[in-house]
Amino acid sequence: MSLSSKTYGRYRTWEVIPGLLIWTTFFLAFFLSFFAPTVVIVFVIVFDLLWLFRVTYFMIFLLGSWRTYRKTLREDWMKRVRQCSGWQRIHHVIFLPTYKEDREVVRSAFAFLSKTNYPKDRMIIVLAGEERDHEQFQKNAVEVQKEFESIFKRIIITEHPKDLSGEIPGKGSNLHYAAGVVKEVLEREESNIAPEDMIVSSFDVDTVAHPQYFALLTHLFLTVPDPLHASYQPVALFANNIWTAKSPVRIAAFGTTFWLMTELARPDRMWTFSSHSMPWKMLLDVGFWQKDIVSEDSRIFLQAFLYYHGNYRVVPVFLPVSMDTVTGDGYMENLVALYKQQRRWAWGVEHFPVMVEAFRRDPLIPLQKKIRYLLNHLEGMYTWATAPILIFLLGRLPLYVAGASSAALIQAAPFTLQWIMRCAMLGVFVSALLALTILPPRPKTVKWSTWFVMLLQWLLLPITFTVFGAMPAIDAQTRLMIGKYLGFNVTKKVRSV
């Protein structure tokens, strides 16, 4: 779905830069392979060495996060919450935006929330539907409200009108509208709850939070410094249907989780991603989620960061929230859905021009923070798009072109690159083993031999890394560069009855 140029295009110069960087890299790597292959070979060796270094520190941070994650799972967080003074005043508001989901998907969300160990009389659930799905949504809403209204403090049903001015259809505009309704309801009927005592969780409707998630979230909110200037990011697992997903989908799902876990070990550079939590006070301050962008999960962090002049951060929550992997009716439909999901996540590059302009105009944000966030964002998007192509494709071209040369560097290059890649493959081996430790129990309908598939599937990493990693990122950055903007793509969700 394309957007009108009125939604984006305000900072065209900055929108061009990410895509221009990757295409300049590809052009020079290809062109110089024929006219200066030695230069390209040196570049590729240096790039691969840097990539090996990156994989090494990636694994160090990943293993550190994994240890913290396992330790956190063993704690009784509700017991620790009860030791905190004033914990009873904390209320949770959980937003569940939904569009064309089946009744069982919606019902499962409420059922899992009802099994958390935080007191339900301090939990408000917001089921946020769309007028474009009026008939099915209202039917689902009536059924879940009837079944669960006695369990939670309150269930609020909202229906986002279609075709509102200044919006694009998607999760951000739905959440923006739902938050406005919640604000009116709370001011009218729940005036005894202070905004500073409310924590909001923005969940996809397929999100299954760990039973202790809200207890740990409350404990963090009551104990970390300056809790109102922080969002709270859990470990995002895409594991609800991982046993029946296709191998490329599983690799991408684990890759996303492991990337996030390394970020949790470095919170000074983190953004929010997918399902996460934040203070209601912050949402009131920034005017809720932006309603005319696609990447609302990370943009809400940037909104707060800019509103508070850089005095905003992400606090890691080392407990999981599990969601569905992409799915479809056939193998090819699964792969198409995976590509579109990765492209939507890569569309987070849309934050770059906004950051540049906002940082340029705000002297109150420390310069060090400006540089760190800009470089981290740009470098992450750049390597996402270029690394697989340079390592597995373009990096081989100068070796082929200069194959007959007697130069020592050219003769030694294949051996050097081979050993660099062998060392880097140790990271793949560690990832494969760690993936087995975060799997949910194997369903009885799935054969035990699937365990072997779970290990062997990592041989597909170079293909998955390129086709479902680099290509969607190139697609997204190229679209931003040429002004062909993306709309929101909804991931299909299915439950077995």
N, C-alpha and C positions, 0 to 999 in steps of 0.2 A: 504494500500500500504506500503510495507516495503522498507527500504533504505539499501544501501550497508553500510558495517561497515566503509568504508572510510569517510563517512560523519560525523559520530559521533565516539565515542569510544576512543577519545584522552585522556580523563580523567576518565578511568573506575572506579577508586576507588571512586571518588566523585559521579559518576552516580549511584553507588550501594546504597549510603547512604539513600536517601529518601525512596526507596522501602524497604530497610532493616529495617528502623525504624517502618514502618507501619506493616510489617509482624511479627516483633518481638513483637510488641504490641498485635496483634491478637493471636499469639501463646501463650504468657504468660497469656493473659486474659482467653483463653480457658483451657490451662493446669492447671493453678492455681485454676480455678473454681472447679476442682475436688479434688485437694490436699491441697489447702489453700483458701477455699471460703471466709473466713472472710477478708483476705487480699484483695481479688478482690472486695468484697463489699465495703470496705473502699475506695479503689481506685475509684470505680464507683461513690460513693457519692461525693468524692472530685472533680472528673471530672465533674459531673453534676452541682455541685455548681460553678465551674469555668465556665462552659458553661452558667449558668444562669447569672453570672457576665458579660460574653461576650455578651449575648443577651441584657442585660441592657444597656451597653455602646454602643452597636450597635444601639439600638433604639434612644439613646440620639443624636448620630452623625447623624443618618438618619433624625430625626425630624429637627435638625439644618440645614442640607443641604436642606431639603424640604422647609423650610421657605425662605432660600436664593434663592432657585430655583423659588419659586412663586414671590418673590420680583423682581428678575431679569427679569422675563417675562413681568413685567409691565413697565419697563424702555424703553425709546426711545433711543436706542444705536446709531443709525445713527446721531441723533441730537448731542449726546455727542461726537461722533467721529469728527464731523465738528468743534468742539471747540478745537480740538487738533492741534497743529502746525505741518504742514508738512504731514498731513494724506494722501494727494493726491498721495504721492510717493509710498504708500504701494500697492503692487500687490499680488493677491492670485493665486496660482497654485493648481488646484484640480485634483488629480489622481483618475481615475475610472477604476480599473482593472476589466476585465470581461472575463468570460469563459463559452461559451455555453448558455448565457442568451438570452431570447427571445427579439425581437425588442422592444416590449412594455416596458420591464424592463429597457432597455438602454435608450429609449426615455424618460421615466418617470424621470430618473436621471437628464437629461438635462432640462426637463421642470420645475422641482422643483428648480434647480439652477437658472433658468431664473427668478424666482419669488422672489429671495432674494432682500433685499433693498440696498445692496452694489452696487456701480456703476459697471456695467458689462464690461465697457471698461478697468477695472483693474482686470479682472478675466480671467485666461487662463485655459482651460479645457483639460485634457489629457485623452483620451480614450485608454486604454492599453489592447489590445487583445492578443490572442495566435495563433500561426501558426497551432496548433493542432485543431483549430476551424476556419480555414482560411475563408472558404466560407461564413458561417453565419456571422462571425465578419465583414468582408468587406462589406457585404450587409447592416448590421446595421450601420456601420461607415459612409457609403456614405449617408444614409438617414438622420442621425442626423446632419451630417455636413451641408448638404443642407438646413435643416430646421433651424439650430441654429447658423450658422457661422456669421451671421450679428448681433447677439445679444451680443456675448462675444468678448473680445479683440482678442482671438485666440483660435482655437481648434486644438490640435495636436493629430494625430493618430499614434499609435505605434503598432507593431505586434511582439511579443516576439518569436524568432525562437525556435523550439523544439530541445531537445537533445544537448544543449550547455554543454561543459565540465565544471565540477565543480558545477553544479546546480542540484537542485531537482525541479520537476514541482510544481508550486504553486504560491501563491501571492507574496512572497518575491522575487523570481527570476524574475517575471514579472515586479514588481516595479523597481527592480534594472536596468533592461534593459531599461524600459521607462524613468527613470531618466537620464540615459546616453544620450538618444536621445534628451530629453528636454534641457539638458546642451549644446549640440551641437547647437540646434536651437536657444537658447537664446544668446549664444556667437556670432552666425553668424548674427542674424536678430533683436535681441532685446537688443543691447548693452547699451541702455540708462537706463536699469533697473539694479540697483545695487543688488547684491546677498543679501546684508543686508536688503533690502527693500522687500523681497519676503517671503511670508508665504505659506507653502505647507500643504495641507490637503489630507490625505490618507483616502479615503472613499471606502467602499464596494459599488458596483454599485447600490444597492437597498437603499442606504442611503438618507434620506430626512432631510436636515438641516433646522433648524428653520429659518424663513425669516430674523431674525436679527443676525443669528450666525456669519456671516463674519464681521458685524459691531462691535459686542462685541469683537470678536477676534482681530480686528484691534485696538480697544480701549485698550485692555489689552496689546497688543504688544507695543503700544506707551506709556503706563503708568507704567507697572511693572518694577521693577529694573532688569537690565541685561537681556533684552528680548531674546537675541540671545543664551542664555544658558538655555532655557526652552522649553519644549513641552507644548501643550495646550489640555486639556482633557475635552470634553463636557460630558453631561449626555447622556449615551447611552440607548435609549429606543428600545425595540424590539416589536414595536406596529403597524407597517404598516398593518399587517393582524391579529392582536391579537384577534379580535372579532370572527374570523372563525377558530382559532387555537384550538387544543385539550387541555383539561384541564391541563395535566402534562406539556405540552409545555408552556402554559401560566404561570404556577407557576414558572417554571425554568426561563422564560423571566423576570418576575417581580423580582425574587430573584437576578438575575444578575444585574439588574438596581439598586436595593436597596443596594447590596454590593458595587457597584461603587459609589453610592451617599455617603455612609459612608467613602469611601476612599477620596472623594473630600473634606470632612471635615478635613482630615488629610493629606494634600499634602506633608508633609515631608517624607512620606512612600510610595507615589504613584508611579506607573508605568503607562505607556500609555496602552490603551486597545481598540481594535476594531477601529472604525473610530475616528481620532484625527488629530491634526495639529502640525506643527513644523517649525523652520526656515530653509529656503533653504540653508543658510550658513552652518548650522550644517550638513545637508546631504552632501554637498560638502566636508566638513572636514572629515567625517567618511567614505566616499566612497559609499554612498547610502545604501539601505537595503541589509542585508546579503542574499545571494542567495542560501544557502544550508541548511536552517533551516525552520521549520514550523511556529513558533510563531513570525512572523516578526513584529507584531503590538507592542509587548512588547520588543522584542530584539532590535528594533531601539533605544529605550530609553536606554537600557544597553550599546549599542555601544557608544552613546553620553556620558553617565555617565563615561565610562572608558576612552574615548578619552580625555575628559576634566578633568580627575583625580578627579572625584567626584563633580566638579563644574557644575552640571546640575540638573534640577528639573522639576517637572510638576506643571503647573499653572491650577487650576480648571476653567472651563468655565460652568457657571450654566445656560446653555441653552441646549435644547435637539437636538440630531440627532437621527432620528428614522429609524430603519431597520426592515426587515422581521424576524418573527420567522421561525423556520424550518418548512418545509411542506413536504407532500408526497401524493401519490395517494390513500392511505388507512390509517386506524388508526395505524396499525402496522408499516407501512413505516414511519409515523410521529414519532413514538417512537424510531425507529432505527436511524432516522436522528437526533433526539434529543440526543441520547446516543453518536453518533459520534461527534456531535458538542461539547458536554461537554468534551469528551475525548480529542478533539483537543485543547480546552482551557486549560485543565489540563496538556497538554503536555508542558505548560510553565515551568514545572519542569526542562526542558532541560537547563534552564538558570543557575541552581544551580552550576553544575560543572564548567561552564565558569566563574561565579562570584568568586568561591573559588580560582581558579588558577590566575585569573586576580588580585584579591585583594592581594593574596600572593606575587605577583611580583611587585606591585605598591606601593612604600612607600609614594607617594604624596597624596593618598586618606586618609583623616582623619580616624583614627581607629574607632572612634565612628560611623561614617557612614558605614564603613565596617560591623561592628557588627550589626547595626540596619537593614541594607538591607538583610544580610544573614539570621538573625534570623526571620525577618518578612516573608521572602520568604519561608524558611523551615517550620516555624510554620503554615503558611497559607496552604501549600500543605499537611502537616501532618493532620491538623484538618479537611480539606476538605475530606480526605480519611477515617479518623478514627471516627470522632465524631458521625455520624449517626449510624455506626455499633455498637459502644460502648453504645450509648444511647438506641437504639431500639432493639438490638439483643443480643450481647454478655453481656451487662450489666444485662440482666435478667437471664442468665445461672447460676451464683453462687446462686441466690435466689432460683432457682428450685432445685439445688443440695443440698443446706443446708436447705431446707424447713422444715425439722422435728426438726431442732436444737432449743434448748430452750434459746440460748444466746440472751440477750436483744438487742444487735446490729442487729443481724440477724432478729429478730422478728419486730424491728422497721424500718428496711431498706425499705420494700415496701411502708410504709406510708410516710417515708421521701422522697423517690424518686418520689412518686406520687405528693407531694406538690411542689417539685422543678419543676417538669414538668408542673404543673398547672400554676405556676408563669411564666415560660418560654413561655407558650402559649399566654400570654398577648402580647408578641411580634408578634405572628402570627396574633392576632386580629388587632393590629395597622397596620401591613403590609397589611392586607386585605382592611382596610379602605383607606390607602394611595394609594393603587393600583387603587382604583376607581377614584381618583383625577387626575391620569396621563393617563387615558384612552383617546384615540381619540374619536371623535363623533361616536355613534353607526350607522353603515350603515342601510339604510332602509330595506335591504334584511335580516337583522338579527332581530329575534324576541325580543320584549322588555323583555321577561322573562329571557333572557340571563344575565340580571343584577343579578338575583338570583344565577345563575350558577357561575358568577364571584366571589360571596361571598362563596358559598358552596364548591367550588373547593379547598379551602384552607384546607379542611379536608383531602385531599390527600397529604398534605405536608410531613408526615413521610415517605410515600412510595416514593414520588418523590425525597425527600431529600436523601433517601438511594439508590434507583435504578438509578436515573439520576444525583446524586451528588457524593456519595461515590464510587459507582462502576466504573464510568469512571475514577475517580481520581486514584483508586487502579489499574485499567487497565494501565493507562499511566505510573504511577511510577514503576509498575512491569515490563513493557516493557523496560523502561530505565535501570532498574536494571539488567535484563538478556540480554540486548543488542539487543532486537527485536524492532527496531526503527520505528516510525510512519512516514508516508508521509502526504501530504496535502489533506484534504477532503473538497470538494466544497459543500457549502450549496445550495440546490435547491431554486430558486426564481421564483415566478409566479406572473403575473399581469392579471387582468381581462380586456379585451378590451371593 
